[in-house]
Amino acid sequence: MTVRTDPEMEEALTALTQAEGASRQEIIRRAVLDRYERRGHRARVKSASQSMLDRWGDVLDRLGRA
């Protein structure tokens, strides 16, 4: 894998490889997978929230006025 980096990323990668005892490739791999998982989580939360609002929105609205 070839990744172009800037000085800030170089510093961060160096610090993480030393702190975690992992290779640069592994640090980048973990970062990408973490971002992928978080994105999926946000989509699931948004979907569940919308579903609950559709089902309970009127009740929540009435409770907010009480």
PDB file of N, CA, C and O in Angstrom, chain B, residues numbered from 101:
ATOM      1  N   MET B 101       0.848  -1.166   0.000  1.00  0.00           N
ATOM      2  CA  MET B 101       0.000   0.000   0.000  1.00  0.00           C
ATOM      3  C   MET B 101       0.900   1.238   0.000  1.00  0.00           C
ATOM      4  O   MET B 101       1.863   1.320   0.763  1.00  0.00           O
ATOM      5  N   THR B 102       0.579   2.173  -0.846  1.00  0.00           N
ATOM      6  CA  THR B 102       1.306   3.436  -0.883  1.00  0.00           C
ATOM      7  C   THR B 102       0.357   4.538  -0.452  1.00  0.00           C
ATOM      8  O   THR B 102      -0.738   4.679  -0.996  1.00  0.00           O
ATOM      9  N   VAL B 103       0.782   5.309   0.521  1.00  0.00           N
ATOM     10  CA  VAL B 103      -0.037   6.411   1.023  1.00  0.00           C
ATOM     11  C   VAL B 103       0.823   7.665   1.045  1.00  0.00           C
ATOM     12  O   VAL B 103       1.918   7.671   1.606  1.00  0.00           O
ATOM     13  N   ARG B 104       0.320   8.714   0.435  1.00  0.00           N
ATOM     14  CA  ARG B 104       1.031   9.981   0.480  1.00  0.00           C
ATOM     15  C   ARG B 104       0.668  10.679   1.779  1.00  0.00           C
ATOM     16  O   ARG B 104      -0.507  10.774   2.136  1.00  0.00           O
ATOM     17  N   THR B 105       1.674  11.164   2.480  1.00  0.00           N
ATOM     18  CA  THR B 105       1.428  11.802   3.769  1.00  0.00           C
ATOM     19  C   THR B 105       2.039  13.194   3.805  1.00  0.00           C
ATOM     20  O   THR B 105       2.900  13.539   2.996  1.00  0.00           O
ATOM     21  N   ASP B 106       1.578  13.968   4.747  1.00  0.00           N
ATOM     22  CA  ASP B 106       2.171  15.274   5.005  1.00  0.00           C
ATOM     23  C   ASP B 106       2.872  15.192   6.363  1.00  0.00           C
ATOM     24  O   ASP B 106       2.756  14.182   7.057  1.00  0.00           O
ATOM     25  N   PRO B 107       3.587  16.231   6.742  1.00  0.00           N
ATOM     26  CA  PRO B 107       4.319  16.172   8.016  1.00  0.00           C
ATOM     27  C   PRO B 107       3.434  15.881   9.236  1.00  0.00           C
ATOM     28  O   PRO B 107       3.851  15.163  10.145  1.00  0.00           O
ATOM     29  N   GLU B 108       2.236  16.426   9.257  1.00  0.00           N
ATOM     30  CA  GLU B 108       1.328  16.191  10.382  1.00  0.00           C
ATOM     31  C   GLU B 108       0.939  14.712  10.477  1.00  0.00           C
ATOM     32  O   GLU B 108       0.918  14.136  11.565  1.00  0.00           O
ATOM     33  N   MET B 109       0.634  14.107   9.331  1.00  0.00           N
ATOM     34  CA  MET B 109       0.273  12.689   9.324  1.00  0.00           C
ATOM     35  C   MET B 109       1.475  11.819   9.672  1.00  0.00           C
ATOM     36  O   MET B 109       1.329  10.811  10.363  1.00  0.00           O
ATOM     37  N   GLU B 110       2.650  12.193   9.204  1.00  0.00           N
ATOM     38  CA  GLU B 110       3.872  11.456   9.539  1.00  0.00           C
ATOM     39  C   GLU B 110       4.086  11.429  11.048  1.00  0.00           C
ATOM     40  O   GLU B 110       4.401  10.390  11.627  1.00  0.00           O
ATOM     41  N   GLU B 111       3.910  12.584  11.667  1.00  0.00           N
ATOM     42  CA  GLU B 111       4.082  12.680  13.118  1.00  0.00           C
ATOM     43  C   GLU B 111       3.059  11.808  13.845  1.00  0.00           C
ATOM     44  O   GLU B 111       3.393  11.094  14.791  1.00  0.00           O
ATOM     45  N   ALA B 112       1.823  11.876  13.392  1.00  0.00           N
ATOM     46  CA  ALA B 112       0.760  11.084  14.020  1.00  0.00           C
ATOM     47  C   ALA B 112       1.011   9.585  13.835  1.00  0.00           C
ATOM     48  O   ALA B 112       0.866   8.809  14.780  1.00  0.00           O
ATOM     49  N   LEU B 113       1.381   9.183  12.637  1.00  0.00           N
ATOM     50  CA  LEU B 113       1.664   7.769  12.376  1.00  0.00           C
ATOM     51  C   LEU B 113       2.834   7.266  13.217  1.00  0.00           C
ATOM     52  O   LEU B 113       2.780   6.167  13.768  1.00  0.00           O
ATOM     53  N   THR B 114       3.872   8.059  13.312  1.00  0.00           N
ATOM     54  CA  THR B 114       5.030   7.673  14.120  1.00  0.00           C
ATOM     55  C   THR B 114       4.634   7.500  15.581  1.00  0.00           C
ATOM     56  O   THR B 114       5.003   6.513  16.217  1.00  0.00           O
ATOM     57  N   ALA B 115       3.884   8.456  16.108  1.00  0.00           N
ATOM     58  CA  ALA B 115       3.443   8.380  17.506  1.00  0.00           C
ATOM     59  C   ALA B 115       2.561   7.158  17.746  1.00  0.00           C
ATOM     60  O   ALA B 115       2.714   6.465  18.752  1.00  0.00           O
ATOM     61  N   LEU B 116       1.647   6.897  16.826  1.00  0.00           N
ATOM     62  CA  LEU B 116       0.746   5.750  16.993  1.00  0.00           C
ATOM     63  C   LEU B 116       1.476   4.415  16.869  1.00  0.00           C
ATOM     64  O   LEU B 116       1.190   3.481  17.618  1.00  0.00           O
ATOM     65  N   THR B 117       2.413   4.320  15.933  1.00  0.00           N
ATOM     66  CA  THR B 117       3.140   3.054  15.794  1.00  0.00           C
ATOM     67  C   THR B 117       3.942   2.759  17.050  1.00  0.00           C
ATOM     68  O   THR B 117       4.036   1.605  17.468  1.00  0.00           O
ATOM     69  N   GLN B 118       4.518   3.780  17.652  1.00  0.00           N
ATOM     70  CA  GLN B 118       5.287   3.584  18.884  1.00  0.00           C
ATOM     71  C   GLN B 118       4.369   3.257  20.058  1.00  0.00           C
ATOM     72  O   GLN B 118       4.672   2.367  20.852  1.00  0.00           O
ATOM     73  N   ALA B 119       3.263   3.962  20.173  1.00  0.00           N
ATOM     74  CA  ALA B 119       2.348   3.767  21.301  1.00  0.00           C
ATOM     75  C   ALA B 119       1.634   2.420  21.240  1.00  0.00           C
ATOM     76  O   ALA B 119       1.414   1.782  22.270  1.00  0.00           O
ATOM     77  N   GLU B 120       1.276   1.991  20.037  1.00  0.00           N
ATOM     78  CA  GLU B 120       0.491   0.775  19.900  1.00  0.00           C
ATOM     79  C   GLU B 120       1.317  -0.436  19.487  1.00  0.00           C
ATOM     80  O   GLU B 120       0.813  -1.559  19.468  1.00  0.00           O
ATOM     81  N   GLY B 121       2.570  -0.212  19.160  1.00  0.00           N
ATOM     82  CA  GLY B 121       3.417  -1.326  18.745  1.00  0.00           C
ATOM     83  C   GLY B 121       2.918  -2.020  17.497  1.00  0.00           C
ATOM     84  O   GLY B 121       3.026  -3.239  17.362  1.00  0.00           O
ATOM     85  N   ALA B 122       2.373  -1.237  16.592  1.00  0.00           N
ATOM     86  CA  ALA B 122       1.836  -1.780  15.341  1.00  0.00           C
ATOM     87  C   ALA B 122       2.510  -1.086  14.163  1.00  0.00           C
ATOM     88  O   ALA B 122       3.096  -0.013  14.305  1.00  0.00           O
ATOM     89  N   SER B 123       2.414  -1.717  13.009  1.00  0.00           N
ATOM     90  CA  SER B 123       3.014  -1.137  11.805  1.00  0.00           C
ATOM     91  C   SER B 123       2.182   0.039  11.309  1.00  0.00           C
ATOM     92  O   SER B 123       1.023   0.207  11.687  1.00  0.00           O
ATOM     93  N   ARG B 124       2.798   0.846  10.458  1.00  0.00           N
ATOM     94  CA  ARG B 124       2.080   1.963   9.842  1.00  0.00           C
ATOM     95  C   ARG B 124       0.869   1.452   9.061  1.00  0.00           C
ATOM     96  O   ARG B 124      -0.214   2.035   9.120  1.00  0.00           O
ATOM     97  N   GLN B 125       1.069   0.369   8.338  1.00  0.00           N
ATOM     98  CA  GLN B 125      -0.028  -0.206   7.558  1.00  0.00           C
ATOM     99  C   GLN B 125      -1.175  -0.635   8.473  1.00  0.00           C
ATOM    100  O   GLN B 125      -2.340  -0.410   8.147  1.00  0.00           O
ATOM    101  N   GLU B 126      -0.862  -1.240   9.598  1.00  0.00           N
ATOM    102  CA  GLU B 126      -1.900  -1.680  10.536  1.00  0.00           C
ATOM    103  C   GLU B 126      -2.631  -0.495  11.146  1.00  0.00           C
ATOM    104  O   GLU B 126      -3.848  -0.543  11.325  1.00  0.00           O
ATOM    105  N   ILE B 127      -1.906   0.564  11.466  1.00  0.00           N
ATOM    106  CA  ILE B 127      -2.544   1.772  12.011  1.00  0.00           C
ATOM    107  C   ILE B 127      -3.524   2.355  11.001  1.00  0.00           C
ATOM    108  O   ILE B 127      -4.644   2.720  11.357  1.00  0.00           O
ATOM    109  N   ILE B 128      -3.108   2.442   9.751  1.00  0.00           N
ATOM    110  CA  ILE B 128      -3.985   2.974   8.697  1.00  0.00           C
ATOM    111  C   ILE B 128      -5.168   2.044   8.476  1.00  0.00           C
ATOM    112  O   ILE B 128      -6.297   2.506   8.311  1.00  0.00           O
ATOM    113  N   ARG B 129      -4.922   0.747   8.471  1.00  0.00           N
ATOM    114  CA  ARG B 129      -5.990  -0.244   8.300  1.00  0.00           C
ATOM    115  C   ARG B 129      -7.046  -0.090   9.388  1.00  0.00           C
ATOM    116  O   ARG B 129      -8.243  -0.072   9.099  1.00  0.00           O
ATOM    117  N   ARG B 130      -6.601   0.020  10.647  1.00  0.00           N
ATOM    118  CA  ARG B 130      -7.530   0.186  11.770  1.00  0.00           C
ATOM    119  C   ARG B 130      -8.337   1.470  11.637  1.00  0.00           C
ATOM    120  O   ARG B 130      -9.536   1.489  11.914  1.00  0.00           O
ATOM    121  N   ALA B 131      -7.677   2.539  11.214  1.00  0.00           N
ATOM    122  CA  ALA B 131      -8.362   3.824  11.069  1.00  0.00           C
ATOM    123  C   ALA B 131      -9.461   3.751  10.013  1.00  0.00           C
ATOM    124  O   ALA B 131     -10.558   4.272  10.212  1.00  0.00           O
ATOM    125  N   VAL B 132      -9.163   3.108   8.905  1.00  0.00           N
ATOM    126  CA  VAL B 132     -10.154   2.989   7.833  1.00  0.00           C
ATOM    127  C   VAL B 132     -11.331   2.127   8.288  1.00  0.00           C
ATOM    128  O   VAL B 132     -12.487   2.490   8.070  1.00  0.00           O
ATOM    129  N   LEU B 133     -11.046   1.002   8.912  1.00  0.00           N
ATOM    130  CA  LEU B 133     -12.118   0.118   9.373  1.00  0.00           C
ATOM    131  C   LEU B 133     -12.956   0.773  10.465  1.00  0.00           C
ATOM    132  O   LEU B 133     -14.174   0.598  10.502  1.00  0.00           O
ATOM    133  N   ASP B 134     -12.313   1.524  11.351  1.00  0.00           N
ATOM    134  CA  ASP B 134     -13.043   2.239  12.393  1.00  0.00           C
ATOM    135  C   ASP B 134     -13.992   3.260  11.782  1.00  0.00           C
ATOM    136  O   ASP B 134     -15.150   3.364  12.187  1.00  0.00           O
ATOM    137  N   ARG B 135     -13.500   4.003  10.817  1.00  0.00           N
ATOM    138  CA  ARG B 135     -14.341   5.005  10.131  1.00  0.00           C
ATOM    139  C   ARG B 135     -15.517   4.341   9.424  1.00  0.00           C
ATOM    140  O   ARG B 135     -16.637   4.852   9.456  1.00  0.00           O
ATOM    141  N   TYR B 136     -15.260   3.206   8.790  1.00  0.00           N
ATOM    142  CA  TYR B 136     -16.305   2.449   8.093  1.00  0.00           C
ATOM    143  C   TYR B 136     -17.383   1.981   9.077  1.00  0.00           C
ATOM    144  O   TYR B 136     -18.577   2.103   8.801  1.00  0.00           O
ATOM    145  N   GLU B 137     -16.958   1.447  10.220  1.00  0.00           N
ATOM    146  CA  GLU B 137     -17.912   0.975  11.224  1.00  0.00           C
ATOM    147  C   GLU B 137     -18.729   2.119  11.807  1.00  0.00           C
ATOM    148  O   GLU B 137     -19.934   1.978  12.013  1.00  0.00           O
ATOM    149  N   ARG B 138     -18.080   3.253  12.074  1.00  0.00           N
ATOM    150  CA  ARG B 138     -18.794   4.404  12.622  1.00  0.00           C
ATOM    151  C   ARG B 138     -19.837   4.926  11.648  1.00  0.00           C
ATOM    152  O   ARG B 138     -20.938   5.305  12.046  1.00  0.00           O
ATOM    153  N   ARG B 139     -19.486   4.943  10.372  1.00  0.00           N
ATOM    154  CA  ARG B 139     -20.433   5.424   9.360  1.00  0.00           C
ATOM    155  C   ARG B 139     -21.669   4.535   9.322  1.00  0.00           C
ATOM    156  O   ARG B 139     -22.795   5.026   9.242  1.00  0.00           O
ATOM    157  N   GLY B 140     -21.451   3.236   9.379  1.00  0.00           N
ATOM    158  CA  GLY B 140     -22.575   2.301   9.396  1.00  0.00           C
ATOM    159  C   GLY B 140     -23.412   2.464  10.656  1.00  0.00           C
ATOM    160  O   GLY B 140     -24.639   2.373  10.606  1.00  0.00           O
ATOM    161  N   HIS B 141     -22.757   2.703  11.778  1.00  0.00           N
ATOM    162  CA  HIS B 141     -23.472   2.893  13.041  1.00  0.00           C
ATOM    163  C   HIS B 141     -24.359   4.126  12.973  1.00  0.00           C
ATOM    164  O   HIS B 141     -25.517   4.089  13.391  1.00  0.00           O
ATOM    165  N   ARG B 142     -23.822   5.209  12.450  1.00  0.00           N
ATOM    166  CA  ARG B 142     -24.612   6.446  12.329  1.00  0.00           C
ATOM    167  C   ARG B 142     -25.854   6.219  11.477  1.00  0.00           C
ATOM    168  O   ARG B 142     -26.935   6.709  11.803  1.00  0.00           O
ATOM    169  N   ALA B 143     -25.698   5.479  10.388  1.00  0.00           N
ATOM    170  CA  ALA B 143     -26.838   5.201   9.508  1.00  0.00           C
ATOM    171  C   ALA B 143     -27.899   4.380  10.237  1.00  0.00           C
ATOM    172  O   ALA B 143     -29.095   4.628  10.087  1.00  0.00           O
ATOM    173  N   ARG B 144     -27.457   3.401  11.028  1.00  0.00           N
ATOM    174  CA  ARG B 144     -28.411   2.574  11.775  1.00  0.00           C
ATOM    175  C   ARG B 144     -29.128   3.396  12.850  1.00  0.00           C
ATOM    176  O   ARG B 144     -30.330   3.231  13.056  1.00  0.00           O
ATOM    177  N   VAL B 145     -28.400   4.278  13.531  1.00  0.00           N
ATOM    178  CA  VAL B 145     -29.015   5.126  14.558  1.00  0.00           C
ATOM    179  C   VAL B 145     -30.023   6.069  13.914  1.00  0.00           C
ATOM    180  O   VAL B 145     -31.120   6.263  14.438  1.00  0.00           O
ATOM    181  N   LYS B 146     -29.654   6.650  12.788  1.00  0.00           N
ATOM    182  CA  LYS B 146     -30.560   7.567  12.091  1.00  0.00           C
ATOM    183  C   LYS B 146     -31.839   6.851  11.667  1.00  0.00           C
ATOM    184  O   LYS B 146     -32.937   7.387  11.815  1.00  0.00           O
ATOM    185  N   SER B 147     -31.691   5.651  11.145  1.00  0.00           N
ATOM    186  CA  SER B 147     -32.849   4.865  10.712  1.00  0.00           C
ATOM    187  C   SER B 147     -33.738   4.502  11.894  1.00  0.00           C
ATOM    188  O   SER B 147     -34.961   4.628  11.817  1.00  0.00           O
ATOM    189  N   ALA B 148     -33.123   4.050  12.995  1.00  0.00           N
ATOM    190  CA  ALA B 148     -33.901   3.673  14.177  1.00  0.00           C
ATOM    191  C   ALA B 148     -34.597   4.892  14.771  1.00  0.00           C
ATOM    192  O   ALA B 148     -35.748   4.801  15.198  1.00  0.00           O
ATOM    193  N   SER B 149     -33.912   6.028  14.801  1.00  0.00           N
ATOM    194  CA  SER B 149     -34.499   7.250  15.336  1.00  0.00           C
ATOM    195  C   SER B 149     -35.705   7.673  14.511  1.00  0.00           C
ATOM    196  O   SER B 149     -36.739   8.047  15.065  1.00  0.00           O
ATOM    197  N   GLN B 150     -35.580   7.617  13.213  1.00  0.00           N
ATOM    198  CA  GLN B 150     -36.691   7.992  12.340  1.00  0.00           C
ATOM    199  C   GLN B 150     -37.865   7.049  12.530  1.00  0.00           C
ATOM    200  O   GLN B 150     -39.019   7.479  12.536  1.00  0.00           O
ATOM    201  N   SER B 151     -37.574   5.771  12.684  1.00  0.00           N
ATOM    202  CA  SER B 151     -38.631   4.786  12.917  1.00  0.00           C
ATOM    203  C   SER B 151     -39.376   5.082  14.213  1.00  0.00           C
ATOM    204  O   SER B 151     -40.605   5.017  14.252  1.00  0.00           O
ATOM    205  N   MET B 152     -38.641   5.404  15.271  1.00  0.00           N
ATOM    206  CA  MET B 152     -39.271   5.723  16.553  1.00  0.00           C
ATOM    207  C   MET B 152     -40.059   7.030  16.480  1.00  0.00           C
ATOM    208  O   MET B 152     -41.131   7.144  17.076  1.00  0.00           O
ATOM    209  N   LEU B 153     -39.531   8.016  15.752  1.00  0.00           N
ATOM    210  CA  LEU B 153     -40.280   9.266  15.584  1.00  0.00           C
ATOM    211  C   LEU B 153     -41.570   9.041  14.815  1.00  0.00           C
ATOM    212  O   LEU B 153     -42.605   9.617  15.148  1.00  0.00           O
ATOM    213  N   ASP B 154     -41.510   8.203  13.787  1.00  0.00           N
ATOM    214  CA  ASP B 154     -42.716   7.884  13.022  1.00  0.00           C
ATOM    215  C   ASP B 154     -43.759   7.224  13.921  1.00  0.00           C
ATOM    216  O   ASP B 154     -44.953   7.507  13.822  1.00  0.00           O
ATOM    217  N   ARG B 155     -43.291   6.346  14.792  1.00  0.00           N
ATOM    218  CA  ARG B 155     -44.213   5.592  15.641  1.00  0.00           C
ATOM    219  C   ARG B 155     -44.677   6.402  16.852  1.00  0.00           C
ATOM    220  O   ARG B 155     -45.860   6.360  17.192  1.00  0.00           O
ATOM    221  N   TRP B 156     -43.784   7.135  17.508  1.00  0.00           N
ATOM    222  CA  TRP B 156     -44.088   7.791  18.768  1.00  0.00           C
ATOM    223  C   TRP B 156     -44.044   9.322  18.704  1.00  0.00           C
ATOM    224  O   TRP B 156     -44.150   9.985  19.735  1.00  0.00           O
ATOM    225  N   GLY B 157     -43.892   9.876  17.526  1.00  0.00           N
ATOM    226  CA  GLY B 157     -43.762  11.322  17.396  1.00  0.00           C
ATOM    227  C   GLY B 157     -44.905  12.108  17.997  1.00  0.00           C
ATOM    228  O   GLY B 157     -44.682  13.122  18.658  1.00  0.00           O
ATOM    229  N   ASP B 158     -46.128  11.653  17.776  1.00  0.00           N
ATOM    230  CA  ASP B 158     -47.282  12.369  18.323  1.00  0.00           C
ATOM    231  C   ASP B 158     -47.288  12.346  19.846  1.00  0.00           C
ATOM    232  O   ASP B 158     -47.624  13.347  20.477  1.00  0.00           O
ATOM    233  N   VAL B 159     -46.924  11.230  20.435  1.00  0.00           N
ATOM    234  CA  VAL B 159     -46.860  11.129  21.889  1.00  0.00           C
ATOM    235  C   VAL B 159     -45.775  12.058  22.435  1.00  0.00           C
ATOM    236  O   VAL B 159     -45.999  12.776  23.410  1.00  0.00           O
ATOM    237  N   LEU B 160     -44.620  12.042  21.815  1.00  0.00           N
ATOM    238  CA  LEU B 160     -43.525  12.907  22.261  1.00  0.00           C
ATOM    239  C   LEU B 160     -43.912  14.384  22.140  1.00  0.00           C
ATOM    240  O   LEU B 160     -43.570  15.199  22.998  1.00  0.00           O
ATOM    241  N   ASP B 161     -44.614  14.707  21.083  1.00  0.00           N
ATOM    242  CA  ASP B 161     -45.063  16.090  20.893  1.00  0.00           C
ATOM    243  C   ASP B 161     -46.014  16.503  22.009  1.00  0.00           C
ATOM    244  O   ASP B 161     -45.893  17.598  22.558  1.00  0.00           O
ATOM    245  N   ARG B 162     -46.965  15.623  22.345  1.00  0.00           N
ATOM    246  CA  ARG B 162     -47.911  15.931  23.428  1.00  0.00           C
ATOM    247  C   ARG B 162     -47.191  16.043  24.763  1.00  0.00           C
ATOM    248  O   ARG B 162     -47.510  16.925  25.560  1.00  0.00           O
ATOM    249  N   LEU B 163     -46.236  15.174  25.021  1.00  0.00           N
ATOM    250  CA  LEU B 163     -45.481  15.238  26.278  1.00  0.00           C
ATOM    251  C   LEU B 163     -44.664  16.525  26.360  1.00  0.00           C
ATOM    252  O   LEU B 163     -44.486  17.084  27.442  1.00  0.00           O
ATOM    253  N   GLY B 164     -44.181  16.982  25.240  1.00  0.00           N
ATOM    254  CA  GLY B 164     -43.400  18.215  25.220  1.00  0.00           C
ATOM    255  C   GLY B 164     -44.236  19.435  25.554  1.00  0.00           C
ATOM    256  O   GLY B 164     -43.709  20.433  26.048  1.00  0.00           O
ATOM    257  N   ARG B 165     -45.517  19.368  25.295  1.00  0.00           N
ATOM    258  CA  ARG B 165     -46.423  20.492  25.584  1.00  0.00           C
ATOM    259  C   ARG B 165     -46.955  20.445  27.005  1.00  0.00           C
ATOM    260  O   ARG B 165     -47.483  21.442  27.500  1.00  0.00           O
ATOM    261  N   ALA B 166     -46.826  19.311  27.666  1.00  0.00           N
ATOM    262  CA  ALA B 166     -47.405  19.154  29.017  1.00  0.00           C
ATOM    263  C   ALA B 166     -46.602  19.841  30.080  1.00  0.00           C
ATOM    264  O   ALA B 166     -46.965  19.795  31.255  1.00  0.00           O
TER     265      ALA B 166
END
